Structure formats: C-alpha cells, structure tokens
Amino acid sequence: MNAKTIGGPTLRLFLIATGTTILLVLTNNQTEDAIAEQKEQSDIASRQEVLPEADGFDEETVTVDGTDYTYYKATNDAGYVFSASNKGYGGQVVCMVGIDSNGEITGVKLTEQSETAGLGAKWAGTDDYGVSQRAQFNGAIIDGDTYTVTKDGGTIQAVSGATITSRAVCADVTDCVAQYRAVTQ
C-alpha cells in the first residue's frame, strides 16, 4: 500500500471528525444555559405541584446516614419538598415528594426515569392511572416510615408488570420520609 491510498482518506476522515467536534462544542456552548434554565423552571413547577400550598422555596441541606441531600423548605412554612433516587428496571428513578407541615405527603412526582413505556413509565404518567398510582402515597406518613408494594407485604399497589420500578418508587418515597424525619426531629 502506498501513502496516497491511505493518507488521503485518513486526512479527510480526520478533517470531518475535527469539524464535527468543533460544531458539537459550539452547539453545546450555545444551548447549555438555556437547557439549565429550562431544567430549573421544570424543577420549580414540580416542587409547586407536589406541595401546592407553598408560596416559594428556600434550598437547604440535610444529612442522612452520612449523605448530604438538598431539600426545599416552603417560605410560608407550608412544608418541605424532598428528592430521592433509586435503581429501577431501566435506570435511576428520581422522585420528588411534598410533605406538609402536618407530616402528610401531599404529592409524589417522578422527575427522571427511563423505564419501559407502557409498564414502569406508567408511574410518571399524567393520565388518571399515573395520578392514582402516585396518590397512593398521599396522606399521613405510615408507621415505620417504610413504603413497600403489596407483593412484599406493603400497601402500595405495583404497576402490573413493573414491580422493579414500583419498588424503586417506594424506596424513593421511603428515602424522602427519612430526610423529612432528619429535618423535623
């Protein structure tokens, strides 16, 4: 083989890869702030959704079992919003949980998930089914502070065919309750 047969295509491939990399870096720099702003606005809306009585939030930190967690306290003392993440079937399932000043769960929302559509993703649904699944947690915090699916002896009905995701959601809510206990006791 000679240098012309290898060198020409190699140089072209190098130039294409370099050009593509430069374009990706420029695009990332242009959109990074806008994406971060949209994420922040989405998080604010989610906090308001799970604790509707709040008029605003202050960011604070709590330590549970040696791990620091960021949580949000309502500026009008309506309650708190906590987040937790546990492994589901398709990846991490991140839940945001609102707990009012009386110690009652006011809302649960999945803010990140990559679960199977039609199965585990039903937990995040905005339809009546998804809303009713998450509403199982609403009300007074249970004794023992541990939420489990009925298959494991608990009271939470799992989404049919999505027990792993359902367990992750239960673990998230349980972790949020632990954060609440650390803040209020």
N, C-alpha and C positions, 0 to 999 in steps of 0.2 A: 504494500500500500504506500502511496505517496502522500506527501503533506497536503497537496491540493484537494484530494478526495476526503481527507479527514479534517483539515484545517478550516475550509470554507464552511461546511455545515456546523462545525463546532463554534466558530465565531458567530454565525447567525443565531444559533441557539443561545449563546451567551448574551448577545445583544437583546434578544427577545426577553429572556429571563430578567435581565437588568432593567429593561424598560418597564416590564410588568411590575417588578418590585417597586420601582420609583412611583409608578401610578398608584399602587396599593398604599404606599406610605402617605402620599399626598391626599388620597381619599380618606384615609383614616384620620389624618390631622384635621381635615375639613369637617368631618362628621362627629368626631369624638365628643366635643362639648354638647352638641345637640342631642346625642344619644344619652349622655349623662343627665341632661336636663329633663328629657322625657322619662327616664327611669325614676328620677326624683319626684316628678309630678305624679307618676303612677303610684309610687310608694305613699305619697301624701293622700291620694284618693283611697288607697287600700286601707290606710290607718283610719280614715274617716268612716269607711264602710264598716269596719269591724267594731268601732267604738263611736257610733253616730252622735252621742251626746257631747263629745269633746268639741271645744271651740278652737283648738290648736294643740300643738305638742312641743314638749321640750325633750331633747335627746339626753339620755342618761345611760350609765353603765352599771351592771350588777355582776358579781362573781358567784358562780355556782359550781361547786366541785372543782375549783381551780381554773375554770374557764370564764373569761370575760364575755358578757353579752351586752349588746346595745339594745335598749328598750326605749319606749316613748311614754312620757307621763303627760296626761291631759293638763293643759294650762288652767282649766277650770275645775280641776280635781275630780273629773268625771270617771277617771280610771286610768288604765295602762294598756299599751299595745306591746306585745312580745313577739319575737320570731324564733323559729327553730327549724332545723334541717335534719332529715334522716333519710337513709337509703331506701328507695322504693324499688320497683321492678326495673324501670328504665333509667334510673339515675336518682339524683337527690330530689326530694320532695320538700319544698320550703313552704311553711305555713306561717301566717300572721294571725295572732289571736288577741281579741279585745277582751279585757276583764274590767268590769266597772268597779266603782269604789265600794260596792257591797260584796265584792268577791264573786260575782256572777259572770260567766262567759257570755259576752254579747255578740260575738261573731267570730267565725273562722274563715280564712280565705287562703287558698293556695296561690302564692305569688310566683313560684317557679316549679315546673315539673316537666318531665319528658316521658310521661307514661304512655302506654298504649292507647290510641284513640278508641273510643267505644268501650273501654274497660277502665283502667286506672285513671284515665283522664276525666272520667265522669265526676270525680271529686272536685275538679276545678270548674265544672260546667256552670253556666249562668242560667240554665233552664231550671224548671221546678225540681227535677231529680237531683241535680247538683246542690241546689239551695237546701233541699230537705236533708240530704246526706250530711252536709256541714252543720245544719241546725240541730242535729242530734247532740251536739256538744253544748248548746246554749242552755243557760240556767246555772244553778249553783254548782260550784266545784264539787265533784264527788268525794266521798270519804276515801282516804288512801291516796288520793291525787293521781291515780294511775288509770288511764283510759285504755281499754282493750276491746277487740272485736268479740262478738258472741262466740265465734269458733274457739277463742282462747279463754272463754268463761266470762267475758265482759258484757257490756250493754250496747256497744256500738255495732250497728248492722253494717257489715262489709259490703262493698260493691261486688256483685256476683262476678266471679272470675278474676277478681283483683284483690285478693286477700293481702298480698305483699304490700301493695300501695295503701290499702286500708290500715294495715299495721303501721306503716310509716306516718300516716296522718295522725293516728292515735299516739304514736311516740312523740310527734311534734307537739301536740296539744299537752301531753304529759310534761314535756320539757318546758313549755311555756308556763304551766302551772308551777313548776319548780322555781322558775325565775320570779314569778309573782310572789311565791312564799318567801323567797330571799329578800325581796324588796319590802314586803309588808310586815315581816316578823323580826 
